[in-house]
Structure formats: C-alpha cells, structure tokens
Amino acid sequence: MRRLAAVLGLDGPAVTVAAACGSSGYALAVARAWLDAGRVDACVAGGCDVLSPTTIAA
C-alpha cells in the first residue's frame, strides 16, 4: 500500500489488510472507522482476490 500511496501522491497511513475472504470488507470497515474517528479526511480502500495454489484448512 505504501507504494500505491506514493504513486498516487497520497500522505497518511497506508496498510494492507489480510483477512482471507473478508479482506476487502474489513478494509472498508477500517476506512470507515478512521473517517468516523477523524483520523483521516479521506480514504482509498479496496480489495482483490488471489487464488492460492495451496489450500489451508484448520
């Protein structure tokens, strides 16, 4: 995320959220919480899915 922020000329926190299939929803929730708390004035949030060749089961 730091690299994307640098390319876009953005300043502020840049984090990667890793929560399996819930990553994009969690990223949006974090962005909303930061906006509501006044930590940031604006956010760029999103997600993608990369299929892993290895399946992990607990």
C-alpha positions in Angstrom: 0.0 0.0 0.0 2.9 2.4 0.7 4.0 2.1 -3.0 0.5 2.8 -4.3 0.1 5.8 -1.9 3.5 7.1 -3.2 2.5 6.7 -6.8 -0.8 8.5 -6.2 0.9 11.2 -4.2 -1.1 10.4 -1.0 0.0 11.1 2.5 -1.1 9.3 5.7 -1.5 5.8 6.9 -1.1 3.0 4.4 -1.9 -0.5 5.5 -2.5 -3.9 4.0 -5.4 -5.9 5.4 -5.1 -9.7 5.2 -8.2 -11.5 6.5 -8.8 -14.2 3.8 -12.2 -13.8 2.1 -13.2 -10.9 4.4 -10.2 -8.7 3.5 -12.0 -6.2 1.3 -14.9 -5.8 3.6 -12.6 -5.4 6.6 -10.5 -2.8 4.6 -13.7 -0.8 4.0 -14.7 -1.1 7.7 -11.3 0.1 8.8 -11.5 3.1 6.4 -15.0 3.9 7.7 -13.8 3.7 11.3 -10.9 6.0 10.6 -13.2 8.5 8.9 -15.7 8.4 11.7 -12.9 8.9 14.3 -11.5 11.8 12.4 -8.1 10.1 12.0 -8.2 10.8 8.2 -10.1 13.2 5.9 -10.4 10.7 3.1 -9.6 7.1 2.4 -8.8 4.8 -0.6 -9.9 1.3 0.2 -10.5 -1.8 -1.8 -9.6 -5.5 -2.2 -8.7 -8.2 -4.6 -8.6 -12.0 -4.6 -5.5 -14.0 -5.5 -6.1 -17.7 -5.7 -3.6 -19.7 -3.8 -2.3 -23.0 -5.3 -2.3 -24.3 -1.7 -5.4 -24.8 0.3 -5.0 -24.3 4.0 -7.5 -25.9 6.3 -7.6 -25.7 10.1 
